[in-house]
Amino acid sequence: MRHTPSVVLKALKQRVSRDLRRNKRRISMAQLRLPFMSAGGGLPRFWQPRFYDFNVYSAKKKREKLEYMHANPVKRGLVKNPGAWMWSSFLFYEKGEPGLVPIDPVD
């Protein structure tokens, strides 16, 4: 049976959310605790409500989307600059430096 990306992402989000709500995990003191937003029913919300796909059709749009992704940890207040987020591809795209996660360059 084949599923669309929407169905797969929905199932993933549901599993992660249920697991986070059900299991109160012991967290290392070194790990950052993220505040979860409260949903209408009072349950903590981990995911944003929706997502949408978007075809990146030009070099300008590619740059725009990369800048948006690289800015997310800064906007969330997790780091002061995008290069400080260890999971980011920022340093790879900006300086050609390898990061923690191997990157397949997007042309």
C-alpha positions as CSV (number, residue, x, y, z in Angstrom):
1,M,0.0,0.0,0.0
2,R,1.4,3.4,-0.9
3,H,0.8,6.6,1.1
4,T,1.2,10.2,0.4
5,P,3.8,12.3,2.3
6,S,0.9,13.9,4.2
7,V,-0.4,10.6,5.5
8,V,3.2,9.5,6.5
9,L,3.9,12.8,8.2
10,K,0.5,12.7,10.1
11,A,1.3,9.2,11.4
12,L,4.8,10.2,12.5
13,K,3.5,13.3,14.3
14,Q,0.8,11.3,16.1
15,R,3.3,8.7,17.3
16,V,5.8,11.2,18.5
17,S,3.2,13.3,20.2
18,R,1.5,10.3,22.0
19,D,4.9,9.0,23.1
20,L,5.9,12.4,24.5
21,R,2.6,12.8,26.4
22,R,2.5,9.2,27.7
23,N,6.1,8.8,28.8
24,K,7.5,11.2,31.3
25,R,11.2,10.7,30.5
26,R,14.1,11.5,32.7
27,I,16.1,14.1,31.0
28,S,19.7,14.9,31.5
29,M,20.4,18.2,33.2
30,A,22.5,19.1,30.1
31,Q,19.6,18.7,27.7
32,L,17.6,21.8,26.9
33,R,14.0,21.6,27.9
34,L,11.6,23.0,25.3
35,P,8.4,24.6,26.5
36,F,5.4,23.0,24.7
37,M,2.6,25.3,23.6
38,S,-0.8,24.5,25.1
39,A,-3.5,23.4,22.7
40,G,-7.2,24.2,23.1
41,G,-7.8,21.0,25.1
42,G,-5.0,21.8,27.5
43,L,-2.7,19.1,26.3
44,P,0.9,20.2,25.4
45,R,1.4,20.6,21.6
46,F,4.7,19.5,20.1
47,W,4.0,20.0,16.4
48,Q,2.6,22.9,14.4
49,P,-0.9,22.1,13.2
50,R,-0.1,21.7,9.5
51,F,2.6,21.6,6.9
52,Y,2.5,22.1,3.2
53,D,4.7,21.0,0.4
54,F,6.4,23.6,-1.8
55,N,8.3,23.0,-5.1
56,V,11.5,25.0,-5.0
57,Y,11.7,26.1,-8.6
58,S,14.7,28.6,-8.7
59,A,18.0,29.3,-7.0
60,K,16.4,32.3,-5.4
61,K,13.7,30.2,-3.8
62,K,16.3,27.6,-2.7
63,R,18.2,30.3,-0.9
64,E,15.0,31.7,0.7
65,K,14.0,28.3,2.0
66,L,17.5,27.5,3.4
67,E,17.7,30.9,5.1
68,Y,14.2,30.2,6.6
69,M,15.3,26.8,7.9
70,H,18.6,28.1,9.3
71,A,16.8,30.9,11.1
72,N,14.4,28.6,12.9
73,P,16.6,27.8,15.9
74,V,17.5,31.4,16.3
75,K,13.9,32.5,16.2
76,R,13.1,29.8,18.8
77,G,15.8,31.2,21.1
78,L,17.9,28.0,21.1
79,V,21.0,29.7,19.7
80,K,22.2,33.3,19.0
81,N,23.2,32.6,15.4
82,P,22.4,29.9,12.8
83,G,26.0,28.6,12.8
84,A,25.7,27.6,16.4
85,W,23.0,25.1,15.9
86,M,24.8,21.8,15.7
87,W,22.2,20.0,13.5
88,S,22.1,22.8,10.9
89,S,23.4,22.8,7.4
90,F,24.2,26.5,7.7
91,L,28.0,26.1,8.0
92,F,28.0,23.7,5.0
93,Y,26.2,26.2,2.7
94,E,27.8,29.3,4.0
95,K,31.5,28.2,4.4
96,G,31.7,24.7,3.0
97,E,32.5,23.3,6.4
98,P,31.2,19.8,7.2
99,G,28.8,19.6,10.1
100,L,27.5,17.0,12.5
101,V,25.1,15.7,9.8
102,P,26.4,14.8,6.4
103,I,24.8,17.0,3.7
104,D,23.9,16.1,0.2
105,P,24.3,19.4,-1.6
106,V,21.3,20.8,-3.4
107,D,22.2,22.4,-6.7
